[in-house]
Amino acid sequence: MSAAANPALTPPRARRERAPAIAPSGVIGMLILILTEIMFFAGLLSAFTITRATAVMGMWPPPGQPRLPVEDTLINSAALILSGIVLAFGHWRFKKSPAQVKGPLIGALILGATFVGLQGVEWAAMLRQGLTLQSGAHGAFFYVIVGTHAVHAIAAIGGLGYVLYRALRNTLKASELYTAETFWYFVVLLWPVIYARVYF
Amino acid sequence: MRKWLLLVLAFVPSIALACPVCGNAPEKSQAAYFMMTVVMSLLPLAALGGLFYLFVRRQRRADALADLARLMPPSSARPGGAPVVETRASIVPAADA
């Protein structure tokens, strides 16, 4: 039997064709970026952990420094985690029908913006209490670590905003959504680690 | 002889105690340094390993589905003409094509 008659005998990729990617290029690039950002935050948290371990008499925050708002930040954290869940729901809706992703995108954006906004309110309160970048190691680490995460969150909000813009114009591509989603999940999943290490 | 001596000494670095920070510091500080060294050493390996595992798994799944699709009867023989099994091309949405 000839190869033309029996498909099983047809050699793989007999025709000149490009093998499709196993993941969109944007997602692969974003994962590489996330790898570098993970190491960046690991370095910051590592330095914070060692500094905290070498604190005088093991007291942290150091004497005279205000305590961080652990309970208030729980509300911010819930908003951010909920935004990740809503975006995952939007991903599921997108697979059924691309037009159905707009609602979850708006929801995730609002929740993410709520997180950033409430963090800003907390920062203002901490500044009034005397915790500044120059007030000591406690303040320096807090603003650098949490501030860097906030910058990433703002960039992720920008990415989601662009995706929403494309969705509203019905020109959204799957790879664009997946790329922005990947970075958003990174921001969401990183926050509990920072919250547990820095705030407690 | 000198090479063997150096090799033996490589396994007992605590003899050196050369670092003024972690070699002569309180126990809590030494523990923190040690734990963070372990974390910073293993984290990139774990992250890269996870990424490679993810890609290899997706590639193997795509290859398996493509092989299965190649053995299926032509789609025109099925009602509606739609293939039953996802081909490699349909695993990743081709919206960018």
Boltz contact constraints between the chains, C-beta under 6 A:
constraints:
  - contact:
      token1: [A, 7]
      token2: [B, 70]
      max_distance: 6.0
  - contact:
      token1: [A, 8]
      token2: [B, 71]
      max_distance: 6.0
  - contact:
      token1: [A, 20]
      token2: [B, 88]
      max_distance: 6.0
  - contact:
      token1: [A, 20]
      token2: [B, 89]
      max_distance: 6.0
  - contact:
      token1: [A, 20]
      token2: [B, 92]
      max_distance: 6.0
  - contact:
      token1: [A, 21]
      token2: [B, 92]
      max_distance: 6.0
  - contact:
      token1: [A, 22]
      token2: [B, 58]
      max_distance: 6.0
  - contact:
      token1: [A, 22]
      token2: [B, 59]
      max_distance: 6.0
  - contact:
      token1: [A, 22]
      token2: [B, 62]
      max_distance: 6.0
  - contact:
      token1: [A, 35]
      token2: [B, 47]
      max_distance: 6.0
  - contact:
      token1: [A, 38]
      token2: [B, 47]
      max_distance: 6.0
  - contact:
      token1: [A, 42]
      token2: [B, 43]
      max_distance: 6.0
  - contact:
      token1: [A, 46]
      token2: [B, 36]
      max_distance: 6.0
  - contact:
      token1: [A, 46]
      token2: [B, 40]
      max_distance: 6.0
  - contact:
      token1: [A, 49]
      token2: [B, 32]
      max_distance: 6.0
  - contact:
      token1: [A, 49]
      token2: [B, 36]
      max_distance: 6.0
  - contact:
      token1: [A, 50]
      token2: [B, 32]
      max_distance: 6.0
  - contact:
      token1: [A, 50]
      token2: [B, 36]
      max_distance: 6.0
  - contact:
      token1: [A, 53]
      token2: [B, 28]
      max_distance: 6.0
  - contact:
      token1: [A, 53]
      token2: [B, 29]
      max_distance: 6.0
  - contact:
      token1: [A, 53]
      token2: [B, 32]
      max_distance: 6.0
  - contact:
      token1: [A, 54]
      token2: [B, 29]
      max_distance: 6.0
  - contact:
      token1: [A, 173]
      token2: [B, 95]
      max_distance: 6.0
  - contact:
      token1: [A, 173]
      token2: [B, 96]
      max_distance: 6.0
  - contact:
      token1: [A, 174]
      token2: [B, 93]
      max_distance: 6.0
  - contact:
      token1: [A, 174]
      token2: [B, 95]
      max_distance: 6.0
  - contact:
      token1: [A, 175]
      token2: [B, 96]
      max_distance: 6.0
